[in-house]
Amino acid sequence: MRTPLSSRPAPERAPRSRIVSLLFSTHPGPSAAVTVVTIVLGIAIGLDPWRVALLGLAMLFDQFSVGLCNDWIDAERDAAVGRRDKPVARGWVSASTVRNAAFVAAALAILLTMPLGWFATLAHLVFLASAWAYNLGLKRTPASVLPYIVSFGLLPAIVTLARPEPAGAASWAIALGALLGVAAHFANVLPDLDDDAATGVRGLPHRLGRRASGIATCLVLAIASVVAFVGLGGIGLGGAGWLQLAGLVLSLGIAATGILLVLTRPPGRLLFRLIIAAALVDVALLATAGEHLLA
């Protein structure tokens, strides 16, 4: 049960500045990861350096806004379960400050995308709106995975639409992005299932349960690696080459190990690390795509 506001302990004194506390509220790890993937994709399709830099900065502010929005919306819930990793829950920064920063970061993300063209800007706007929709309520429903499918599926398209002559992303790249989005959702939620359950959050992973969610995540990552391999021309090794084949074998091996782990013990941090490793292999495959990313 939630602790009544009147009986909660006084906020801890912040050992760091408000700016640093805000930075921790941006979820810097995931923000940096998505930004790096965006930059890698931009380089892979040959974008001019200034376009790559602007796209990366826009995505960084995008992810900052999503992280800040999450901590603003979940401030009461995080405090109720004693989240020590959340500056708002610890009283180091106010929820209103985090809220305002989230809106500013979102606006900067879209403004920075505008020089890359209206098609890229529109795709980015949908990406961002989808991510915010998750924080604003979809995370509590069986459709919790939908924003991840939409946003991650759009990521390759944002990059290809940022070309001087905008182009759509290949269908396999969009499918791969959507699959990685599903895996990201499950991997992100798995460590917090108990805390979420205690505060009334019941998204798709919560309804499936820890074991079924772990197996589903591994299966999705295995499918993603096959999609990447085939999309790169891997049938008969025609265009993918031995590097892509090695990536496919490694990713499938990690996924199989993850499933075996789930079947033999309660899912824990080791499974989470395996999920991240498999996802990184799929991202590495995506980074070798080059012109294959274009529709």
TIPABA-110356 format. One record per residue (C-alpha): residue number from 0; x, y, z. Coordinates in Angstrom, 3 decimals, padded with zeros to 6 digits, always signed. Each point is the difference from the previous one (the first is absolute). Example, Ala and Ser with C-alpha at 12.3 -4.5 7.8 and 13.67 -1.06 7.14 Angstrom:
BEGIN
- 0 / +012.300 / -004.500 / +007.800
- 1 / +001.370 / +003.440 / -000.660
This chain:
BEGIN
- 0 / +000.000 / +000.000 / +000.000
- 1 / +001.102 / +003.577 / -000.558
- 2 / +001.292 / +001.895 / +003.010
- 3 / -002.180 / +003.042 / +000.813
- 4 / +001.753 / +003.222 / -000.914
- 5 / -000.301 / +001.300 / +003.560
- 6 / +001.847 / -003.013 / +001.452
- 7 / +002.841 / -000.211 / -002.505
- 8 / +003.489 / +000.929 / +001.185
- 9 / +001.311 / +003.441 / -000.898
- 10 / +001.837 / +000.207 / -003.318
- 11 / +003.693 / -000.774 / +000.202
- 12 / +002.379 / +002.842 / -000.476
- 13 / +001.325 / -000.135 / -003.547
- 14 / +003.719 / -000.782 / -000.126
- 15 / +000.155 / +001.493 / -003.489
- 16 / -001.215 / +003.070 / -001.877
- 17 / -003.457 / +000.294 / -001.527
- 18 / +001.533 / -000.217 / -003.488
- 19 / +001.725 / -003.284 / +000.843
- 20 / -003.197 / -001.327 / +001.585
- 21 / -001.892 / +000.897 / -003.170
- 22 / +002.622 / -001.808 / -002.059
- 23 / -000.534 / -003.165 / +002.038
- 24 / -003.748 / +000.351 / -000.613
- 25 / +000.575 / -000.161 / -003.760
- 26 / +000.823 / -003.732 / +000.276
- 27 / +003.481 / +000.687 / -001.443
- 28 / +000.868 / -003.628 / -000.802
- 29 / -002.973 / -000.792 / -002.286
- 30 / +000.119 / +003.547 / -001.400
- 31 / +003.627 / -000.422 / -001.017
- 32 / -000.660 / -003.470 / -001.455
- 33 / -002.823 / +001.132 / -002.308
- 34 / +002.014 / +003.072 / -001.010
- 35 / +003.027 / -002.117 / -000.910
- 36 / -002.169 / -002.347 / -002.079
- 37 / -001.435 / +003.025 / -001.847
- 38 / +003.460 / +001.390 / -000.714
- 39 / +001.273 / -003.388 / -001.186
- 40 / -002.941 / -000.347 / -002.395
- 41 / +000.625 / +003.515 / -001.319
- 42 / +003.628 / -000.823 / -000.684
- 43 / -000.976 / -003.348 / -001.553
- 44 / -002.148 / +001.647 / -002.693
- 45 / +002.583 / +002.687 / -000.701
- 46 / -001.629 / +003.121 / +001.465
- 47 / +002.124 / +003.143 / -000.011
- 48 / +001.805 / +000.512 / +003.335
- 49 / -002.115 / +003.034 / +000.901
- 50 / -003.171 / -001.983 / -000.599
- 51 / +001.281 / -002.871 / +002.146
- 52 / +000.911 / +002.428 / +002.802
- 53 / -003.333 / +001.811 / -000.136
- 54 / -001.952 / -003.249 / -000.142
- 55 / +001.936 / -001.388 / +002.973
- 56 / -000.574 / +003.146 / +002.041
- 57 / -003.706 / +000.001 / -000.861
- 58 / -000.318 / -003.638 / +001.085
- 59 / +001.911 / +000.682 / +003.209
- 60 / -002.467 / +002.726 / +000.984
- 61 / -002.847 / -002.291 / -001.102
- 62 / +001.163 / -002.701 / +002.386
- 63 / +000.690 / +002.528 / +002.737
- 64 / -003.601 / +001.199 / -000.277
- 65 / -001.331 / -003.563 / +000.212
- 66 / +002.082 / -000.775 / +003.083
- 67 / -000.970 / +003.249 / +001.701
- 68 / -003.658 / -000.564 / -000.857
- 69 / +000.223 / -003.452 / +001.563
- 70 / +001.440 / +001.315 / +003.257
- 71 / -002.548 / +002.825 / +000.137
- 72 / -003.014 / -002.269 / -000.588
- 73 / +001.302 / -002.738 / +002.323
- 74 / +001.195 / +002.287 / +002.812
- 75 / -002.623 / -001.148 / +002.530
- 76 / +000.324 / -003.640 / -001.004
- 77 / +003.811 / +000.034 / +000.176
- 78 / -000.103 / +001.610 / +003.433
- 79 / -002.512 / -002.586 / +001.226
- 80 / +002.304 / -002.909 / -000.848
- 81 / +003.161 / +001.794 / +001.122
- 82 / +001.796 / +000.245 / -003.334
- 83 / +003.511 / +001.069 / +000.991
- 84 / +001.033 / +000.564 / -003.614
- 85 / -002.594 / +002.725 / -000.627
- 86 / +000.976 / +003.571 / +001.014
- 87 / -003.659 / +001.085 / +000.169
- 88 / -000.891 / -002.859 / +002.330
- 89 / +002.931 / +000.913 / +002.243
- 90 / -001.045 / +003.636 / +000.133
- 91 / +003.088 / +001.297 / -001.775
- 92 / -002.040 / +001.818 / -002.645
- 93 / -003.697 / +000.857 / -000.194
- 94 / -002.432 / -001.764 / -002.308
- 95 / -001.013 / +003.372 / -001.473
- 96 / +003.601 / +000.771 / -000.933
- 97 / +000.360 / -003.371 / -001.683
- 98 / -003.323 / +000.537 / -001.807
- 99 / +001.093 / +003.377 / -001.349
- 100 / +003.349 / -001.401 / -001.110
- 101 / -001.814 / -002.832 / -001.809
- 102 / -002.036 / +002.447 / -002.070
- 103 / +003.064 / +002.114 / -000.800
- 104 / +001.990 / -003.062 / -001.091
- 105 / -002.891 / -001.202 / -002.192
- 106 / -000.258 / +003.393 / -001.703
- 107 / +003.762 / +000.101 / -000.604
- 108 / -000.096 / -003.521 / -001.474
- 109 / -002.550 / +001.003 / -002.630
- 110 / +001.600 / +003.392 / -000.725
- 111 / +003.379 / -001.638 / -000.577
- 112 / -001.553 / -002.436 / -002.475
- 113 / -001.598 / +002.717 / -002.153
- 114 / +003.175 / +000.849 / -001.987
- 115 / +000.054 / -003.668 / -001.074
- 116 / -003.323 / +000.382 / -001.822
- 117 / -003.714 / -000.172 / +000.701
- 118 / -000.276 / -003.742 / -000.653
- 119 / +002.657 / -000.781 / +002.627
- 120 / -001.601 / +002.509 / +002.373
- 121 / -003.458 / -001.534 / -000.365
- 122 / +001.359 / -003.515 / +000.552
- 123 / +001.890 / +001.220 / +003.050
- 124 / -003.127 / +001.686 / +001.362
- 125 / -001.919 / -003.291 / -000.242
- 126 / +002.948 / -001.816 / +001.628
- 127 / -000.006 / +002.430 / +002.916
- 128 / -003.789 / +000.110 / +000.410
- 129 / -000.082 / -003.792 / +000.109
- 130 / +002.667 / -000.132 / +002.717
- 131 / -001.827 / +002.605 / +002.089
- 132 / -003.263 / -001.909 / -000.438
- 133 / +001.649 / -002.949 / +001.731
- 134 / +000.894 / +002.112 / +003.031
- 135 / -003.374 / +001.724 / +000.074
- 136 / -002.033 / -003.177 / +000.364
- 137 / +000.601 / -002.767 / -002.534
- 138 / +002.592 / -001.579 / +002.298
- 139 / -002.891 / -001.108 / +002.239
- 140 / -001.877 / -001.846 / -002.765
- 141 / +000.425 / -003.170 / -002.079
- 142 / +001.016 / +002.346 / -002.856
- 143 / +003.122 / +001.101 / +001.899
- 144 / +002.240 / -001.452 / -002.707
- 145 / -001.630 / +002.026 / -002.791
- 146 / +001.955 / +003.267 / +000.544
- 147 / +003.252 / -001.958 / -000.123
- 148 / -001.024 / -001.643 / -003.269
- 149 / -000.939 / +003.359 / -001.527
- 150 / +002.983 / +002.018 / +001.230
- 151 / +002.750 / -002.549 / -000.599
- 152 / -001.555 / -000.975 / -003.308
- 153 / +000.148 / +003.638 / -001.081
- 154 / +003.643 / +000.512 / +000.980
- 155 / +001.525 / -001.274 / -003.280
- 156 / -002.538 / +002.100 / -001.928
- 157 / +000.949 / +003.174 / +001.882
- 158 / +003.605 / -000.602 / -001.051
- 159 / -000.737 / -000.722 / -003.672
- 160 / -002.425 / +002.921 / -000.213
- 161 / +002.787 / +002.298 / +001.256
- 162 / +001.862 / -000.411 / -003.311
- 163 / +000.206 / +003.022 / -002.338
- 164 / -002.355 / -002.020 / -002.212
- 165 / -002.308 / -001.690 / +002.522
- 166 / -000.500 / -003.725 / -000.447
- 167 / -002.086 / -002.559 / +001.831
- 168 / +001.609 / -002.710 / +002.085
- 169 / +000.010 / -003.598 / -001.194
- 170 / -002.864 / -002.061 / +001.384
- 171 / +002.401 / -002.461 / +001.613
- 172 / +001.731 / +002.854 / +001.865
- 173 / -003.326 / +001.291 / +001.303
- 174 / -000.957 / -003.537 / +001.066
- 175 / +003.366 / -000.434 / +001.723
- 176 / -000.414 / +003.307 / +001.821
- 177 / -003.483 / -001.007 / +001.165
- 178 / +001.267 / -003.382 / +001.254
- 179 / +002.848 / +001.645 / +001.876
- 180 / -002.616 / +002.346 / +001.480
- 181 / -001.967 / -002.966 / +001.334
- 182 / +003.182 / -001.434 / +001.516
- 183 / +000.910 / +003.384 / +001.480
- 184 / -003.420 / +000.294 / +001.661
- 185 / +000.187 / -003.422 / +001.601
- 186 / +003.659 / +000.405 / +001.018
- 187 / -000.750 / +003.395 / +001.531
- 188 / -002.981 / -001.262 / +002.001
- 189 / +001.301 / -003.393 / +001.186
- 190 / +002.204 / +001.342 / +002.851
- 191 / -002.880 / +002.138 / +001.340
- 192 / -002.936 / -002.433 / -000.182
- 193 / -000.430 / -000.209 / +003.774
- 194 / +000.144 / +003.761 / +000.558
- 195 / -002.407 / +000.557 / -002.884
- 196 / -002.452 / -002.579 / +001.339
- 197 / +000.070 / +001.678 / +003.411
- 198 / -001.110 / +003.300 / -001.549
- 199 / -002.638 / -001.228 / -002.422
- 200 / +001.965 / -000.070 / -003.277
- 201 / -001.055 / -002.999 / -002.093
- 202 / +001.357 / +000.228 / -003.512
- 203 / +000.397 / -002.940 / -002.350
- 204 / +003.126 / -001.457 / +001.685
- 205 / -001.702 / +000.161 / +003.401
- 206 / -003.003 / -001.895 / -001.332
- 207 / +002.164 / -002.671 / -001.633
- 208 / +002.129 / -000.463 / +003.121
- 209 / +003.752 / +000.019 / +000.537
- 210 / +000.789 / -003.403 / -001.507
- 211 / -002.208 / +000.333 / -003.099
- 212 / +001.285 / +003.537 / -000.559
- 213 / +003.606 / -001.169 / +000.173
- 214 / -000.639 / -002.753 / -002.556
- 215 / -001.934 / +002.371 / -002.264
- 216 / +002.844 / +002.521 / +000.070
- 217 / +002.576 / -002.594 / -001.020
- 218 / -002.222 / -001.287 / -002.804
- 219 / -000.576 / +003.538 / -001.307
- 220 / +003.759 / +000.651 / -000.052
- 221 / +000.595 / -003.263 / -001.862
- 222 / -002.586 / +000.995 / -002.620
- 223 / +001.587 / +003.456 / -000.204
- 224 / +003.411 / -001.465 / -000.793
- 225 / -001.506 / -002.113 / -002.789
- 226 / -001.792 / +003.052 / -001.426
- 227 / +003.278 / +001.953 / +000.028
- 228 / +001.913 / -002.820 / -001.687
- 229 / -002.584 / -000.511 / -002.726
- 230 / -000.448 / +003.745 / -000.498
- 231 / +003.720 / +000.333 / -000.602
- 232 / -000.187 / -002.656 / -002.725
- 233 / +001.045 / -002.875 / +002.201
- 234 / -001.814 / -002.734 / -001.909
- 235 / +002.865 / -001.995 / -001.466
- 236 / +002.414 / +002.590 / +001.389
- 237 / -000.579 / +002.021 / -003.157
- 238 / +000.363 / +003.426 / +001.547
- 239 / +000.354 / -000.366 / +003.736
- 240 / +003.345 / -001.802 / +000.139
- 241 / +001.665 / -001.920 / +002.773
- 242 / -000.096 / +002.896 / +002.475
- 243 / -003.795 / +000.085 / -000.133
- 244 / -000.153 / -003.798 / +000.236
- 245 / +002.174 / +000.103 / +003.127
- 246 / -002.300 / +002.650 / +001.449
- 247 / -003.044 / -002.131 / -000.734
- 248 / +001.503 / -003.089 / +001.638
- 249 / +001.126 / +002.006 / +003.032
- 250 / -003.391 / +001.660 / +000.437
- 251 / -001.876 / -003.296 / -000.325
- 252 / +002.393 / -001.597 / +002.483
- 253 / -000.573 / +002.763 / +002.538
- 254 / -003.774 / -000.251 / -000.462
- 255 / +000.089 / -003.782 / +000.473
- 256 / +002.106 / +000.412 / +003.149
- 257 / -002.506 / +002.527 / +001.313
- 258 / -002.922 / -002.357 / -000.553
- 259 / +001.860 / -002.845 / +001.724
- 260 / +000.756 / +002.309 / +002.900
- 261 / -003.656 / +000.979 / +000.371
- 262 / -001.087 / -003.649 / -000.050
- 263 / +002.453 / -001.018 / +002.735
- 264 / -000.058 / +002.926 / +002.438
- 265 / -001.982 / +003.138 / +000.812
- 266 / +000.899 / +002.786 / -002.458
- 267 / +002.516 / +002.419 / +001.477
- 268 / +002.746 / +002.453 / -000.889
- 269 / +001.920 / -002.581 / -002.052
- 270 / -002.971 / -000.347 / -002.351
- 271 / -000.181 / +003.784 / -000.284
- 272 / +003.684 / +000.131 / -000.990
- 273 / -000.499 / -002.743 / -002.590
- 274 / -002.936 / +001.908 / -001.496
- 275 / +002.124 / +003.141 / -000.292
- 276 / +002.849 / -001.995 / -001.592
- 277 / -002.304 / -001.531 / -002.621
- 278 / -001.506 / +003.400 / -000.773
- 279 / +003.483 / +001.494 / -000.466
- 280 / +000.872 / -002.712 / -002.497
- 281 / -003.161 / +000.786 / -001.988
- 282 / +000.839 / +003.714 / +000.086
- 283 / +003.500 / -000.812 / -001.255
- 284 / -001.551 / -001.908 / -002.898
- 285 / -002.198 / +002.985 / -000.724
- 286 / +003.063 / +002.268 / -000.008
- 287 / +001.484 / -001.951 / -002.934
- 288 / -003.073 / +000.509 / -002.152
- 289 / +001.068 / +003.111 / -001.932
- 290 / -002.165 / +000.470 / -003.092
- 291 / -001.991 / -003.106 / +000.976
- 292 / -001.794 / +002.252 / +002.499
- 293 / -001.680 / +001.910 / -002.814
- 294 / -003.341 / -001.127 / -001.407
